[in-house]
Amino acid sequence: MIVDTAVSGATQLTSLVGGAQAWSVPCSASLSVSFVVQGESFPLDSTALIQQQNDGSCIGTIKGWPDPNVKNFLLGSSFISQYYV
């Protein structure tokens, strides 16, 4: 998955419900990603990509599919909360 190779200090967490993958990331990480949908770019920055937990640790909001053969993406709440008006 992209997260563990693109973010220095990221570590994969134990599997979530349904086998989804999540990563612990440094809270100070500077992240950005853009998704292009029908030719329009939708950028996200660290405020949407890093979520601080109650214990002070941080996790990335991008989750991995449990099946490595799945090539689709689900743009969930971290994406839609930035663009839904």
N, CA, C and O atoms as CSV, one atom per row, in Angstrom:
chain,resi,resn,atom,element,x,y,z
A,1,MET,N,N,0.847,-1.183,0.000
A,1,MET,CA,C,0.000,0.000,0.000
A,1,MET,C,C,0.883,1.234,0.000
A,1,MET,O,O,2.001,1.194,0.515
A,2,ILE,N,N,0.415,2.293,-0.552
A,2,ILE,CA,C,1.160,3.537,-0.699
A,2,ILE,C,C,1.543,4.145,0.646
A,2,ILE,O,O,2.645,4.677,0.781
A,3,VAL,N,N,0.670,4.080,1.634
A,3,VAL,CA,C,0.891,4.778,2.896
A,3,VAL,C,C,2.186,4.364,3.564
A,3,VAL,O,O,2.961,5.221,3.987
A,4,ASP,N,N,2.437,3.064,3.668
A,4,ASP,CA,C,3.614,2.621,4.402
A,4,ASP,C,C,4.923,2.941,3.695
A,4,ASP,O,O,5.963,3.003,4.350
A,5,THR,N,N,4.910,3.144,2.406
A,5,THR,CA,C,6.134,3.498,1.694
A,5,THR,C,C,6.286,5.000,1.497
A,5,THR,O,O,7.407,5.488,1.356
A,6,ALA,N,N,5.197,5.734,1.482
A,6,ALA,CA,C,5.250,7.169,1.206
A,6,ALA,C,C,5.399,8.024,2.466
A,6,ALA,O,O,5.827,9.175,2.383
A,7,VAL,N,N,5.056,7.479,3.614
A,7,VAL,CA,C,5.087,8.260,4.850
A,7,VAL,C,C,6.149,7.688,5.774
A,7,VAL,O,O,6.010,6.574,6.281
A,8,SER,N,N,7.208,8.454,5.990
A,8,SER,CA,C,8.278,8.019,6.873
A,8,SER,C,C,7.736,7.856,8.290
A,8,SER,O,O,7.105,8.767,8.827
A,9,GLY,N,N,7.982,6.702,8.886
A,9,GLY,CA,C,7.522,6.446,10.248
A,9,GLY,C,C,6.156,5.806,10.334
A,9,GLY,O,O,5.679,5.536,11.436
A,10,ALA,N,N,5.502,5.551,9.196
A,10,ALA,CA,C,4.187,4.904,9.217
A,10,ALA,C,C,4.340,3.421,9.519
A,10,ALA,O,O,5.270,2.776,9.035
A,11,THR,N,N,3.433,2.887,10.315
A,11,THR,CA,C,3.420,1.459,10.607
A,11,THR,C,C,2.002,0.942,10.452
A,11,THR,O,O,1.039,1.593,10.858
A,12,GLN,N,N,1.890,-0.242,9.857
A,12,GLN,CA,C,0.569,-0.822,9.646
A,12,GLN,C,C,0.008,-1.299,10.982
A,12,GLN,O,O,0.705,-1.943,11.767
A,13,LEU,N,N,-1.242,-0.979,11.226
A,13,LEU,CA,C,-1.934,-1.408,12.430
A,13,LEU,C,C,-2.559,-2.773,12.189
A,13,LEU,O,O,-2.605,-3.242,11.051
A,14,THR,N,N,-3.035,-3.408,13.236
A,14,THR,CA,C,-3.726,-4.674,13.068
A,14,THR,C,C,-4.958,-4.447,12.207
A,14,THR,O,O,-5.494,-3.340,12.155
A,15,SER,N,N,-5.393,-5.474,11.549
A,15,SER,CA,C,-6.519,-5.360,10.620
A,15,SER,C,C,-7.771,-4.843,11.304
A,15,SER,O,O,-8.050,-5.168,12.458
A,16,LEU,N,N,-8.504,-4.048,10.586
A,16,LEU,CA,C,-9.777,-3.515,11.057
A,16,LEU,C,C,-10.893,-4.489,10.714
A,16,LEU,O,O,-10.635,-5.562,10.168
A,17,VAL,N,N,-12.106,-4.133,11.023
A,17,VAL,CA,C,-13.267,-4.952,10.688
A,17,VAL,C,C,-13.267,-5.247,9.200
A,17,VAL,O,O,-13.073,-4.341,8.389
A,18,GLY,N,N,-13.476,-6.472,8.838
A,18,GLY,CA,C,-13.517,-6.867,7.438
A,18,GLY,C,C,-12.140,-6.976,6.802
A,18,GLY,O,O,-12.034,-7.175,5.592
A,19,GLY,N,N,-11.093,-6.851,7.593
A,19,GLY,CA,C,-9.742,-7.007,7.063
A,19,GLY,C,C,-9.129,-5.746,6.481
A,19,GLY,O,O,-8.020,-5.798,5.950
A,20,ALA,N,N,-9.821,-4.611,6.564
A,20,ALA,CA,C,-9.262,-3.368,6.039
A,20,ALA,C,C,-7.961,-3.046,6.757
A,20,ALA,O,O,-7.771,-3.432,7.910
A,21,GLN,N,N,-7.069,-2.343,6.080
A,21,GLN,CA,C,-5.774,-1.995,6.639
A,21,GLN,C,C,-5.732,-0.515,6.994
A,21,GLN,O,O,-6.287,0.320,6.280
A,22,ALA,N,N,-5.067,-0.197,8.107
A,22,ALA,CA,C,-4.901,1.187,8.532
A,22,ALA,C,C,-3.461,1.370,8.987
A,22,ALA,O,O,-2.779,0.399,9.315
A,23,TRP,N,N,-2.999,2.618,9.008
A,23,TRP,CA,C,-1.620,2.912,9.370
A,23,TRP,C,C,-1.541,3.981,10.440
A,23,TRP,O,O,-2.268,4.974,10.403
A,24,SER,N,N,-0.648,3.765,11.394
A,24,SER,CA,C,-0.277,4.795,12.348
A,24,SER,C,C,0.726,5.685,11.626
A,24,SER,O,O,1.650,5.188,10.981
A,25,VAL,N,N,0.550,6.980,11.730
A,25,VAL,CA,C,1.467,7.925,11.077
A,25,VAL,C,C,1.902,8.973,12.101
A,25,VAL,O,O,1.172,9.249,13.053
A,26,PRO,N,N,3.075,9.553,11.911
A,26,PRO,CA,C,3.484,10.626,12.808
A,26,PRO,C,C,2.497,11.793,12.724
A,26,PRO,O,O,2.094,12.196,11.633
A,27,CYS,N,N,2.114,12.327,13.872
A,27,CYS,CA,C,1.166,13.445,13.886
A,27,CYS,C,C,1.714,14.663,13.151
A,27,CYS,O,O,0.949,15.493,12.659
A,28,SER,N,N,3.020,14.769,13.077
A,28,SER,CA,C,3.648,15.923,12.431
A,28,SER,C,C,3.870,15.724,10.929
A,28,SER,O,O,4.423,16.599,10.264
A,29,ALA,N,N,3.444,14.585,10.397
A,29,ALA,CA,C,3.662,14.305,8.971
A,29,ALA,C,C,2.947,15.345,8.112
A,29,ALA,O,O,1.854,15.802,8.447
A,30,SER,N,N,3.576,15.705,7.012
A,30,SER,CA,C,2.988,16.635,6.060
A,30,SER,C,C,2.565,15.819,4.837
A,30,SER,O,O,3.406,15.364,4.062
A,31,LEU,N,N,1.269,15.642,4.676
A,31,LEU,CA,C,0.746,14.793,3.606
A,31,LEU,C,C,-0.148,15.583,2.671
A,31,LEU,O,O,-0.789,16.554,3.074
A,32,SER,N,N,-0.182,15.160,1.430
A,32,SER,CA,C,-1.147,15.699,0.475
A,32,SER,C,C,-1.354,14.672,-0.625
A,32,SER,O,O,-0.445,13.919,-0.974
A,33,VAL,N,N,-2.539,14.655,-1.154
A,33,VAL,CA,C,-2.888,13.770,-2.256
A,33,VAL,C,C,-4.003,14.448,-3.043
A,33,VAL,O,O,-4.804,15.194,-2.480
A,34,SER,N,N,-4.051,14.189,-4.318
A,34,SER,CA,C,-5.137,14.703,-5.155
A,34,SER,C,C,-5.776,13.554,-5.901
A,34,SER,O,O,-5.082,12.674,-6.411
A,35,PHE,N,N,-7.073,13.557,-5.967
A,35,PHE,CA,C,-7.823,12.597,-6.762
A,35,PHE,C,C,-8.395,13.345,-7.951
A,35,PHE,O,O,-8.919,14.448,-7.798
A,36,VAL,N,N,-8.300,12.761,-9.122
A,36,VAL,CA,C,-8.846,13.362,-10.328
A,36,VAL,C,C,-10.070,12.550,-10.731
A,36,VAL,O,O,-9.977,11.353,-11.005
A,37,VAL,N,N,-11.208,13.217,-10.761
A,37,VAL,CA,C,-12.476,12.596,-11.123
A,37,VAL,C,C,-13.041,13.360,-12.305
A,37,VAL,O,O,-13.330,14.553,-12.207
A,38,GLN,N,N,-13.195,12.673,-13.410
A,38,GLN,CA,C,-13.694,13.264,-14.641
A,38,GLN,C,C,-12.973,14.559,-14.988
A,38,GLN,O,O,-13.595,15.551,-15.370
A,39,GLY,N,N,-11.645,14.533,-14.847
A,39,GLY,CA,C,-10.813,15.656,-15.237
A,39,GLY,C,C,-10.691,16.771,-14.219
A,39,GLY,O,O,-9.932,17.716,-14.437
A,40,GLU,N,N,-11.417,16.690,-13.112
A,40,GLU,CA,C,-11.332,17.719,-12.076
A,40,GLU,C,C,-10.517,17.203,-10.898
A,40,GLU,O,O,-10.747,16.097,-10.409
A,41,SER,N,N,-9.555,18.019,-10.444
A,41,SER,CA,C,-8.670,17.634,-9.353
A,41,SER,C,C,-9.278,18.018,-8.003
A,41,SER,O,O,-9.804,19.116,-7.825
A,42,PHE,N,N,-9.188,17.070,-7.054
A,42,PHE,CA,C,-9.681,17.280,-5.697
A,42,PHE,C,C,-8.534,17.010,-4.721
A,42,PHE,O,O,-8.296,15.861,-4.349
A,43,PRO,N,N,-7.821,18.066,-4.301
A,43,PRO,CA,C,-6.695,17.867,-3.383
A,43,PRO,C,C,-7.139,17.732,-1.922
A,43,PRO,O,O,-8.133,18.322,-1.498
A,44,LEU,N,N,-6.377,16.943,-1.171
A,44,LEU,CA,C,-6.557,16.816,0.275
A,44,LEU,C,C,-5.208,17.049,0.929
A,44,LEU,O,O,-4.180,16.629,0.397
A,45,ASP,N,N,-5.198,17.713,2.076
A,45,ASP,CA,C,-3.942,17.942,2.790
A,45,ASP,C,C,-3.970,17.206,4.134
A,45,ASP,O,O,-4.883,16.430,4.414
A,46,SER,N,N,-2.964,17.464,4.946
A,46,SER,CA,C,-2.808,16.759,6.220
A,46,SER,C,C,-4.021,16.870,7.128
A,46,SER,O,O,-4.313,15.942,7.882
A,47,THR,N,N,-4.733,17.990,7.071
A,47,THR,CA,C,-5.899,18.149,7.949
A,47,THR,C,C,-6.976,17.120,7.647
A,47,THR,O,O,-7.751,16.764,8.535
A,48,ALA,N,N,-7.042,16.634,6.412
A,48,ALA,CA,C,-8.023,15.620,6.037
A,48,ALA,C,C,-7.433,14.210,6.050
A,48,ALA,O,O,-8.175,13.229,6.096
A,49,LEU,N,N,-6.112,14.104,6.010
A,49,LEU,CA,C,-5.464,12.800,5.867
A,49,LEU,C,C,-4.910,12.217,7.160
A,49,LEU,O,O,-4.545,11.042,7.202
A,50,ILE,N,N,-4.842,13.026,8.215
A,50,ILE,CA,C,-4.326,12.549,9.499
A,50,ILE,C,C,-5.368,12.824,10.579
A,50,ILE,O,O,-5.871,13.941,10.704
A,51,GLN,N,N,-5.681,11.792,11.351
A,51,GLN,CA,C,-6.678,11.917,12.411
A,51,GLN,C,C,-6.016,11.613,13.752
A,51,GLN,O,O,-5.460,10.532,13.946
A,52,GLN,N,N,-6.079,12.572,14.677
A,52,GLN,CA,C,-5.492,12.350,16.003
A,52,GLN,C,C,-6.467,11.557,16.865
A,52,GLN,O,O,-7.664,11.844,16.896
A,53,GLN,N,N,-5.937,10.555,17.563
A,53,GLN,CA,C,-6.729,9.693,18.432
A,53,GLN,C,C,-6.752,10.252,19.852
A,53,GLN,O,O,-5.975,11.148,20.181
A,54,ASN,N,N,-7.635,9.729,20.683
A,54,ASN,CA,C,-7.754,10.182,22.069
A,54,ASN,C,C,-6.463,10.010,22.863
A,54,ASN,O,O,-6.197,10.780,23.786
A,55,ASP,N,N,-5.656,9.002,22.509
A,55,ASP,CA,C,-4.413,8.756,23.245
A,55,ASP,C,C,-3.249,9.611,22.740
A,55,ASP,O,O,-2.122,9.464,23.213
A,56,GLY,N,N,-3.518,10.506,21.780
A,56,GLY,CA,C,-2.487,11.392,21.248
A,56,GLY,C,C,-1.776,10.860,20.020
A,56,GLY,O,O,-1.052,11.605,19.359
A,57,SER,N,N,-1.965,9.580,19.697
A,57,SER,CA,C,-1.364,9.024,18.479
A,57,SER,C,C,-2.191,9.454,17.273
A,57,SER,O,O,-3.298,9.972,17.424
A,58,CYS,N,N,-1.653,9.239,16.085
A,58,CYS,CA,C,-2.358,9.628,14.859
A,58,CYS,C,C,-2.442,8.460,13.892
A,58,CYS,O,O,-1.547,7.617,13.831
A,59,ILE,N,N,-3.530,8.425,13.142
A,59,ILE,CA,C,-3.691,7.417,12.092
A,59,ILE,C,C,-4.014,8.130,10.786
A,59,ILE,O,O,-4.576,9.225,10.770
A,60,GLY,N,N,-3.643,7.474,9.696
A,60,GLY,CA,C,-3.990,7.983,8.376
A,60,GLY,C,C,-5.437,7.651,8.070
A,60,GLY,O,O,-5.926,6.585,8.444
A,61,THR,N,N,-6.115,8.549,7.399
A,61,THR,CA,C,-7.528,8.315,7.086
A,61,THR,C,C,-7.709,7.461,5.834
A,61,THR,O,O,-8.826,7.032,5.546
A,62,ILE,N,N,-6.640,7.207,5.085
A,62,ILE,CA,C,-6.728,6.318,3.928
A,62,ILE,C,C,-6.588,4.886,4.425
A,62,ILE,O,O,-5.628,4.547,5.117
A,63,LYS,N,N,-7.549,4.060,4.067
A,63,LYS,CA,C,-7.551,2.657,4.478
A,63,LYS,C,C,-7.308,1.773,3.259
A,63,LYS,O,O,-7.657,2.137,2.136
A,64,GLY,N,N,-6.711,0.617,3.490
A,64,GLY,CA,C,-6.442,-0.319,2.403
A,64,GLY,C,C,-7.483,-1.418,2.343
A,64,GLY,O,O,-8.029,-1.824,3.369
A,65,TRP,N,N,-7.756,-1.895,1.149
A,65,TRP,CA,C,-8.675,-3.018,0.960
A,65,TRP,C,C,-8.004,-4.290,1.446
A,65,TRP,O,O,-6.785,-4.423,1.336
A,66,PRO,N,N,-8.777,-5.229,1.981
A,66,PRO,CA,C,-8.193,-6.504,2.403
A,66,PRO,C,C,-7.798,-7.390,1.223
A,66,PRO,O,O,-6.973,-8.289,1.384
A,67,ASP,N,N,-8.363,-7.159,0.059
A,67,ASP,CA,C,-8.065,-7.956,-1.134
A,67,ASP,C,C,-7.112,-7.171,-2.032
A,67,ASP,O,O,-7.509,-6.154,-2.600
A,68,PRO,N,N,-5.856,-7.621,-2.174
A,68,PRO,CA,C,-4.891,-6.881,-2.986
A,68,PRO,C,C,-5.237,-6.828,-4.472
A,68,PRO,O,O,-4.627,-6.062,-5.218
A,69,ASN,N,N,-6.201,-7.626,-4.911
A,69,ASN,CA,C,-6.602,-7.614,-6.317
A,69,ASN,C,C,-7.616,-6.523,-6.633
A,69,ASN,O,O,-7.878,-6.246,-7.804
A,70,VAL,N,N,-8.186,-5.903,-5.613
A,70,VAL,CA,C,-9.163,-4.827,-5.820
A,70,VAL,C,C,-8.405,-3.562,-6.204
A,70,VAL,O,O,-7.525,-3.114,-5.469
A,71,LYS,N,N,-8.739,-2.998,-7.332
A,71,LYS,CA,C,-8.049,-1.815,-7.845
A,71,LYS,C,C,-8.889,-0.550,-7.731
A,71,LYS,O,O,-8.474,0.503,-8.214
A,72,ASN,N,N,-10.058,-0.628,-7.106
A,72,ASN,CA,C,-10.934,0.526,-6.943
A,72,ASN,C,C,-10.615,1.259,-5.651
A,72,ASN,O,O,-9.942,0.722,-4.770
A,73,PHE,N,N,-11.101,2.483,-5.544
A,73,PHE,CA,C,-10.940,3.279,-4.338
A,73,PHE,C,C,-12.308,3.664,-3.815
A,73,PHE,O,O,-13.241,3.882,-4.589
A,74,LEU,N,N,-12.425,3.748,-2.506
A,74,LEU,CA,C,-13.621,4.260,-1.863
A,74,LEU,C,C,-13.233,5.585,-1.232
A,74,LEU,O,O,-12.452,5.622,-0.281
A,75,LEU,N,N,-13.769,6.654,-1.750
A,75,LEU,CA,C,-13.478,7.982,-1.211
A,75,LEU,C,C,-14.497,8.263,-0.118
A,75,LEU,O,O,-15.619,8.692,-0.389
A,76,GLY,N,N,-14.093,8.017,1.114
A,76,GLY,CA,C,-15.004,8.089,2.251
A,76,GLY,C,C,-15.126,9.468,2.867
A,76,GLY,O,O,-15.002,10.487,2.187
A,77,SER,N,N,-15.368,9.480,4.160
A,77,SER,CA,C,-15.688,10.716,4.869
A,77,SER,C,C,-14.551,11.733,4.851
A,77,SER,O,O,-14.816,12.935,4.822
A,78,SER,N,N,-13.290,11.289,4.868
A,78,SER,CA,C,-12.193,12.263,4.841
A,78,SER,C,C,-12.177,13.048,3.534
A,78,SER,O,O,-11.730,14.195,3.497
A,79,PHE,N,N,-12.662,12.433,2.475
A,79,PHE,CA,C,-12.745,13.109,1.180
A,79,PHE,C,C,-14.016,13.962,1.098
A,79,PHE,O,O,-13.958,15.163,0.835
A,80,ILE,N,N,-15.133,13.331,1.324
A,80,ILE,CA,C,-16.411,14.016,1.096
A,80,ILE,C,C,-16.614,15.188,2.055
A,80,ILE,O,O,-17.278,16.162,1.701
A,81,SER,N,N,-16.052,15.111,3.267
A,81,SER,CA,C,-16.221,16.203,4.215
A,81,SER,C,C,-15.523,17.487,3.746
A,81,SER,O,O,-15.856,18.578,4.208
A,82,GLN,N,N,-14.572,17.359,2.845
A,82,GLN,CA,C,-13.866,18.531,2.322
A,82,GLN,C,C,-14.608,19.187,1.152
A,82,GLN,O,O,-14.392,20.362,0.856
A,83,TYR,N,N,-15.485,18.419,0.490
A,83,TYR,CA,C,-16.091,18.922,-0.755
A,83,TYR,C,C,-17.603,18.944,-0.785
A,83,TYR,O,O,-18.185,19.581,-1.662
A,84,TYR,N,N,-18.251,18.275,0.136
A,84,TYR,CA,C,-19.713,18.277,0.143
A,84,TYR,C,C,-20.212,19.620,0.656
A,84,TYR,O,O,-19.823,20.059,1.738
A,85,VAL,N,N,-21.060,20.263,-0.110
A,85,VAL,CA,C,-21.602,21.568,0.311
A,85,VAL,C,C,-23.110,21.558,0.327
A,85,VAL,O,O,-23.730,22.569,0.656
